[in-house]
């Protein structure tokens, strides 16, 4: 497949559902600091997006995922999704026919990428769109399916509420992540009582307001760190008075410090 140098450029796009192959793969890269935005769409084939450099966000149904380096997102066939990224982005993209991907997850999830999984997808990306279906490609596809089925699920998911008022709150938080307003303050801004907001968030996300906002902050932090921001810059952007308090929160959610988290991902990059 040709390397896509602009993932939003339809002229370079080959619809994977129109290619009669069990797996359709390509690489993509954006070397500028522009904005990539793919509006909600779907494919009959399932989709695995691997990020090697940069980060992207993907919203599927009522969930938001952040995908940093050495991670991937699996999107089942027919699931509507929107993709956004800012800045440099380098990755791989495989579309998998449901007839060969029956053992893969039935719901969207972020997964950790092993060197083998990344290498196999990279090898498949070197093939032409209508590749020969010989033993070599069959073996590569078999390894891809095995590695993906056994990949470790990562906690880079934020349940997104469907209620329009709560969605508005999420948009405001994303636009001003340093705003540390209380639950009651946010409830007033979106026109509901604190009690109603607590009940709605719990019902639609399964999380408390505090836990949901904390998870949101971590996902914004991971995205900013992957885009090149320093820990100090991210802590300030999220409204933390000190770097140690931000690091403590990050470690509580992801089990490691932000510095170690990103170092491990960059060390593992091809």
C-alpha positions in Angstrom: 0.0 0.0 0.0 1.3 3.6 -0.6 2.4 5.5 2.4 -0.2 8.2 3.3 1.5 11.5 3.9 -1.8 13.2 4.7 -4.4 10.9 6.4 -7.2 13.3 5.6 -6.5 13.4 1.8 -9.2 11.4 0.2 -7.3 11.2 -3.2 -4.8 8.9 -1.6 -7.4 6.8 0.1 -8.3 3.2 -0.9 -11.5 2.1 0.7 -10.4 -1.1 2.6 -13.9 -2.6 2.3 -13.5 -2.6 -1.5 -10.2 -4.5 -1.4 -10.9 -8.3 -1.5 -8.2 -9.3 0.9 -8.5 -10.5 4.5 -6.2 -7.7 5.8 -5.6 -4.3 4.2 -2.6 -2.4 5.7 -0.9 1.0 5.1 1.4 3.3 6.9 0.6 7.0 7.5 2.8 10.0 8.5 2.3 13.7 9.0 5.4 15.7 9.5 3.9 19.1 10.0 2.1 20.6 13.0 -1.3 20.8 11.4 -4.6 19.3 12.6 -6.0 16.0 11.4 -9.7 15.4 11.8 -11.7 12.5 10.4 -15.4 12.9 11.0 -17.5 10.0 12.3 -17.4 7.0 9.8 -17.3 3.3 9.8 -15.9 0.3 7.9 -17.2 -3.3 7.5 -13.7 -4.4 8.4 -12.3 -4.1 11.9 -9.4 -1.6 12.3 -6.2 -1.6 14.3 -4.4 1.8 14.4 -0.8 1.6 15.8 0.9 4.8 16.8 4.7 5.0 16.5 5.2 8.7 17.0 2.9 11.4 18.2 -0.6 10.7 19.6 -4.2 10.6 18.4 -7.6 10.6 20.0 -10.4 8.3 18.8 -14.1 8.6 19.9 -16.2 5.5 19.4 -19.8 5.5 20.4 -19.8 6.8 24.0 -16.1 6.4 24.7 -12.9 8.4 24.1 -9.5 6.8 23.7 -6.0 8.4 23.6 -3.4 6.5 21.7 0.3 7.4 22.5 3.4 5.8 21.0 3.7 2.0 21.4 -0.1 1.7 21.8 -2.9 0.9 19.4 -6.6 1.1 19.3 -8.8 -1.7 18.0 -12.1 -0.7 16.4 -14.6 -3.5 15.6 -16.2 -3.5 12.2 -19.2 -1.2 11.7 -18.4 0.8 14.8 -18.7 4.6 14.0 -15.6 6.5 15.1 -13.9 9.9 14.7 -10.2 10.4 14.8 -8.3 13.6 15.7 -4.6 14.4 16.0 -2.4 17.5 16.3 1.2 17.7 15.2 3.6 15.0 14.1 1.9 11.6 13.7 3.5 8.4 12.4 1.7 5.0 12.5 0.3 1.9 10.9 -3.2 1.0 10.1 -4.7 -2.5 9.4 -8.2 -3.3 8.4 -9.2 -6.9 9.2 -12.1 -8.8 7.6 -14.5 -10.1 10.2 -14.3 -13.6 8.6 -10.7 -13.9 9.8 -11.0 -11.8 12.9 -13.6 -13.7 14.8 -11.4 -14.1 17.9 -10.7 -10.4 18.2 -12.4 -8.2 20.8 -16.1 -7.3 20.0 -15.7 -3.8 21.6 -13.3 -1.0 21.1 -10.2 -1.1 23.3 -6.6 0.4 23.5 -3.9 -2.2 23.5 -0.2 -2.3 24.2 1.9 -2.9 21.0 4.7 -5.5 21.2 7.7 -5.2 18.8 6.5 -8.3 17.0 3.0 -6.9 16.4 4.5 -3.6 15.2 6.9 -5.4 12.9 4.3 -7.7 11.4 2.0 -4.8 10.6 4.9 -2.8 9.1 5.7 -5.8 6.8 2.1 -6.0 5.7 2.1 -2.3 5.0 4.9 -2.9 2.4 2.6 -5.1 0.3 0.6 -3.7 -2.6 -3.1 -3.3 -2.0 -4.0 -6.4 -4.1 -1.2 -8.6 -2.8 -0.7 -12.2 -3.7 -2.4 -14.5 -1.2 0.5 -16.9 -0.7 1.9 -18.7 2.3 4.1 -15.8 3.3 1.2 -13.3 3.6 -1.0 -16.0 5.2 1.7 -16.5 7.9 2.1 -12.8 8.5 -1.7 -12.4 8.9 -1.8 -15.4 11.3 0.9 -13.8 13.5 -1.0 -10.5 13.4 -4.2 -12.1 14.6 -2.5 -14.0 17.3 -0.6 -11.0 18.6 -3.7 -8.8 18.5 -5.8 -11.4 20.3 -3.3 -11.7 23.1 -2.4 -8.0 23.4 -2.6 -6.4 26.8 -5.5 -4.0 27.3 -4.5 -0.5 28.4 -6.4 1.9 30.6 -6.5 4.8 28.2 -10.3 5.0 27.9 -12.7 7.6 29.1 -16.4 6.8 29.1 -18.2 9.7 27.5 -21.7 10.7 28.6 -24.6 11.0 26.1 -26.5 13.7 28.0 -25.9 16.9 26.0 -25.3 19.0 29.1 -22.6 16.6 30.3 -21.1 16.6 26.8 -20.9 20.3 26.9 -19.1 20.1 30.2 -16.6 17.7 28.7 -16.0 20.1 25.8 -15.4 23.0 28.2 -13.0 20.9 30.3 -11.0 19.9 27.2 -10.9 23.6 26.1 -9.8 24.8 29.6 -8.1 21.9 31.3 -6.6 24.1 34.1 -10.1 24.9 35.3 -10.4 23.2 38.7 -14.0 24.2 39.4 -15.9 22.1 42.0 -18.7 19.7 41.2 -21.3 22.3 42.2 -19.6 25.0 40.1 -19.7 22.8 37.0 -23.3 21.8 37.7 -24.3 25.5 37.7 -22.5 26.2 34.5 -24.4 23.5 32.6 -27.7 24.2 34.2 -28.4 21.4 36.6 -28.2 20.6 40.3 -25.1 19.0 41.8 -27.2 16.0 42.8 -28.6 15.5 39.3 -25.1 15.8 37.8 -23.7 13.2 40.2 -26.5 10.8 39.3 -26.2 11.3 35.6 -22.4 10.9 35.4 -22.6 7.7 37.5 -25.4 6.3 35.3 -23.8 7.2 32.0 -20.1 6.6 32.7 -20.0 4.3 35.7 -17.7 6.7 37.5 -18.0 9.4 40.1 -17.4 13.0 39.0 -14.0 13.1 40.7 -12.8 9.8 39.2 -14.1 10.8 35.7 -12.4 14.1 35.8 -9.2 12.5 37.0 -9.2 10.0 34.2 -9.9 12.8 31.8 -6.9 14.7 33.1 -4.6 11.7 32.7 -5.7 11.2 29.1 -5.1 14.8 28.3 -1.7 14.6 30.0 -0.7 11.5 28.0 -1.7 13.2 24.7 0.3 16.3 25.6 3.3 14.4 26.7 3.3 12.3 23.5 3.1 15.6 21.5 6.3 16.8 23.1 5.2 18.9 26.1 7.3 18.7 29.3 6.0 17.4 32.6 6.1 20.9 34.0 4.1 22.3 31.1 1.5 19.5 31.4 1.1 20.0 35.1 0.6 23.7 34.7 -1.8 23.2 31.8 -4.0 20.9 33.9 -4.1 23.4 36.8 -1.9 21.6 39.3 -0.1 23.9 41.7 3.0 21.7 41.8 4.6 19.0 39.6 4.7 16.5 42.5 1.0 16.6 42.9 0.5 16.0 39.2 3.0 13.1 39.2 1.2 11.6 42.2 -2.2 11.7 40.4 -0.7 10.3 37.2 1.0 7.4 39.1 -2.2 6.6 40.9 -4.1 6.1 37.7 -1.5 4.5 35.4 0.8 2.9 38.0 4.0 4.8 37.0 5.3 8.3 36.7 4.7 10.4 33.6 8.5 10.5 32.9 8.9 6.7 33.1 5.7 6.2 31.1 6.9 8.2 28.1 10.5 7.1 28.3 9.5 3.4 28.0 7.4 4.3 25.0 10.1 6.2 23.2 12.7 3.6 23.9 10.5 1.0 22.3 9.9 3.0 19.2 11.3 1.8 15.9 
